[in-house]
Every structure is written in structure tokens, then in C-alpha cells.
């Protein structure tokens, strides 16, 4: 038997492969697929590689196969790629043994007729078409190249179906009807009159709903005009391009502003970002650091990926994004990882649900206090008694709050910074919390709509402060501090309550205080005392091992005492484990 490959390893590929097996005419070597890892299996057959692997197979004499991709336009794109790689590649025709094909019908190359499909007398089915399960193509009908009938479709006689046209599940097309190219007929529709090219039509009777674009997706909501790109940031100009992309995607989120990213030495940190475009407009963006992996101080060929510190992960507009686009984004990320020898990925997600559809291992991390801003008297009663008592003490000390927004002066930023840096030193804070004053100046000056400074004064002396970030109607407590000499005035509790009062008057709905150093510690309990009855927001982290074998080898080389059988097959508590002792 001739050896063949099946190009595409999705659900449609399963039924195509089954038809090939039942015919017992070809020996199936395996699958070719861009989106699957080499070695992945489908119905017992392995993924051999991507389209480029066909050149290697051709050298070995394997130059036959079938494209098993359901989407008509993608099927044509793959066809063009293949004939450029292997010009004399032979595309077989697959007909399920239970299909009924009239001896007077014509079936083109690369076409698939699946279980119980029927092609009647004098019907002509073009190249790379699909007659799916239980579909009936009437006598004297014509189906042009790269078109398809979904399961259960019935057409009358003398029907014309233009190229790249898809007739969806269970639709009926009456006799003598003409349907133009690049058109989609919706599931269950009854077509009683001609339908022009580039149309979307459905209903009983079918009506044209809207125009379609060439190549527009129809098996999912992910448009084929969608493009996935990886951008490196090495220069100020490239940083500006990143900023423009962020603004185009969802400008209100402050955590993706360039000033909050560590760009002081971009070449060393290798700051990059993924961007998913639709019709040349970015719809998803995600910054990340690509880190070279070393062993004994020597660079290896491998790298890993980690998100910037803080709330991160993919950024998109939750009001306009769809789940299929998010799934597509993560699928493209994985493909790039495999191409670039990325061994692992560690992602810190935001609190807005952007961990949904993540295709790695999700781990709930620290609980974050996210409080609802409600009616003043009700909110007051919900505070813990100690909070109310501390606020009363602060009022007796005649403390006052001033909220600085928009045009924040250099002097106010300096007052904020002096309190913040003293607090960091006093608490022996982790180095990641220490920033130079220019870090704050750059962010505050360049993003006046995304932040404000809350300052507590004792007489004319600033004693406690907080930099607050703004995301729509939500306030985020970011960084700040209090002078220890003024603890006795209880400025911390006073600041939180007065910020709530201010926020309520300005129509904000939520105040996020963050979490503790670990769940349930003193810092967490202090923050929770302001919103004891509100549900915490869970801060998720994502962990992904792209190459398990290399990951385990790196652990064995860099972590003495660890063996591959002692490593959890998915993730460990410290991740990636091979960096534990760096």
C-alpha cells in the first residue's frame, strides 16, 4: 500500500482517517499539523511535524496525502503551502465505504465524501471539497473547489454551489438554486431562492443577513484575518509602539503602562510581547520577559518566559472579546514556544478573570481584598470595630485627607516618595518593591488619568500616603507608607476610610487593597478588616511546562537531590524548579 499523511489533526481529521482505514488502500504514517506538538497522538497515530516536514518526507518518497481541515478557506491556504514545498505532491480522494457515488458523477482530487454521503447522477464535485456525513448532493448539481456540505445537508437537482461556499448542518437547498462563492448558508436553513456571492444567509426560508469577507471564519468566531505576532522591545521607538498597541486594546488598565514595566535595561531583560490582531487592529496583548537558561554559568539553547511583576497576563477588552479568540491566542503562544525552545512559562494574572481559557496549570495564589463601595452608613457598620475606633482616634488628632489627581506637582510626588522609601527600609521590604523616584514621576506625569495620590496630613505635615491606580470604576492600592513617628494618630485606617468616602462621591464601585505576604497573615487580616463580608478576589498564577524532558534534565543538572520521578508531572510549588537555587 502507498504511504500517506493526513494533514490536520482536529476533529474532522478523525472521520477522514476512519474512512481511509476502512478502505484499506493506504498506509497512514501519521499527521501533519501546525498546532500540535510532535508526538501528540490522535486515534493512535502520531503528529510527525508541521507542513515543512513534508519536504523531508518527499525526499523519502512519501508524497501523497489528504488535507483534513474543515474550514474551506484554511484548507485552500494549506494547499498553497504544500504545493510550494512539494510541487508534485499528490492529493488523494477519500470516499467512505458507506457513501453512494453515482458512476455518472465526477469527484475531484483532495475531496472527501464521508459516511452515508450521496453524490447523484451527473453531479460534479470539484477539488478539495467535503460531502459530510449523511449529506446528499442532487443530480446535475455542481460544487466548485474548496466548498462543503455539512452533515445532513440535502440539495435538490441542478443546484450550483460556488467556490469556498459552506452549507451548514441540516440545511436544505431546493432544486435549480444558485449559491455564489464565499457564501455561508446557516444550519437548518431552507434556501428557496438564489443567494449571491459573499453572503451570510440563514432561516426558514433563508434570508441574507449580512455580507461576508473573503476568508472570514464560520466554524468559530475567530476571523481568518486574525494575525498573531511577537514583538521585541529593544529601543524607545519599539516601546512607543507597544504603548500604542496597549491603548488600542484597552487603555483604561494601568498595569500595562510602559512606565510600570521594568524597561531600564531592555536588552538584558528581553522585554517582549505577544499581540493578536484582527483586521490589523490589536485585540489581545501580553507583555513578557524571555529569560535565557544557564547551566554552570553557561548559556544553553533554552529559555523560559515570565510575566512582569504584578497584575499581568493577556490584556483585552472584556466587552468585545470572544472565547474563541482567547483560545486561539493561547494556542498560538504554545506554537511559538515550541519553535523557540521555550521550556516553561510562569504567568501572573490579573483580578479581572483573564486567566479564563488558559491552557496551562492554574494555581490560586494569594487572596486579594476587593471591596464593594456601598452607602456610607452601611459601609461604616460593616467595618471591624477596631477600624472604626482607629478612625475616631484619627479624627480627634485632626488628620485630614487630600486627594491629588491629574496635575500632581513634583513636590507632592517627592512627599509621597519620602514616606514610601522610609517605609520600605523600615519593613526590610523585598527588593522588587524598591523603586527610584523617577519610576513614580514618569508614571504619574505620563498617565494622569490612571492614578492619584492620597495624602494624610497632621497639621501641614504629610504623614501617610498611598499611590492609587485607576481602572475604570475600580481603585487599586498600589504602593505607599506611613511615618512611624505618627502611628499613634492611626493614619492608616483613616486613609482607607477617607479614600472610600471620596471614591463614593466620585462614582467608583470597588477598592482593591491587595493581599498579605501569605493568606491569613497579619497584613491580610488588617486589610480584610475593612471589607470583612466581601468575597475576596483570587490572584491566579499560571504554570506551563512546554518540554517535560528538557525541564527534568535541567532540574537534574541544577537542583542536586531532585530526581525526575520526584518532580510532579505538571508543576512544583517553586516554579520553574530549575531556578530554585539561582
URQUI-V224182 format. One record per run of one state. SS is the DSSP state (alpha for helix, beta for strand, coil for the rest). FROM is the first residue (numbers start at 1). TO is the last residue. If there is no record, write none. Layout:
SS	FROM	TO
SS	FROM	TO
This chain:
coil	1	1
beta	2	7
coil	8	10
alpha	11	23
coil	24	25
beta	26	32
coil	33	40
beta	41	42
coil	43	44
beta	45	49
coil	50	52
alpha	53	59
coil	60	63
beta	64	67
coil	68	71
alpha	72	85
coil	86	89
beta	90	91
coil	92	93
beta	94	95
coil	96	99
beta	100	101
coil	102	105
beta	106	107
coil	108	111
beta	112	113
coil	114	117
beta	118	119
coil	120	123
beta	124	125
coil	126	129
beta	130	131
coil	132	135
beta	136	137
coil	138	141
beta	142	143
coil	144	147
beta	148	149
coil	150	153
beta	154	155
coil	156	159
beta	160	161
coil	162	165
beta	166	167
coil	168	171
beta	172	173
coil	174	177
beta	178	179
coil	180	183
beta	184	185
coil	186	189
beta	190	191
coil	192	194
beta	195	195
coil	196	198
beta	199	202
coil	203	203
beta	204	204
coil	205	206
beta	207	211
coil	212	225
beta	226	232
coil	233	235
alpha	236	250
coil	251	253
alpha	254	256
coil	257	257
alpha	258	260
coil	261	265
alpha	266	269
coil	270	270
beta	271	278
coil	279	280
beta	281	295
coil	296	297
beta	298	306
coil	307	311
beta	312	312
coil	313	314
beta	315	315
coil	316	322
alpha	323	339
coil	340	341
beta	342	349
coil	350	360
beta	361	372
coil	373	375
alpha	376	382
coil	383	384
alpha	385	396
coil	397	398
beta	399	405
coil	406	409
alpha	410	426
coil	427	430
alpha	431	433
coil	434	436
alpha	437	446
coil	447	447
alpha	448	450
beta	451	458
coil	459	460
beta	461	471
coil	472	473
beta	474	482
coil	483	483
alpha	484	489
coil	490	490
alpha	491	505
coil	506	509
beta	510	514
coil	515	521
alpha	522	528
coil	529	536
beta	537	545
coil	546	547
alpha	548	558
coil	559	563
alpha	564	566
coil	567	576
alpha	577	579
coil	580	582
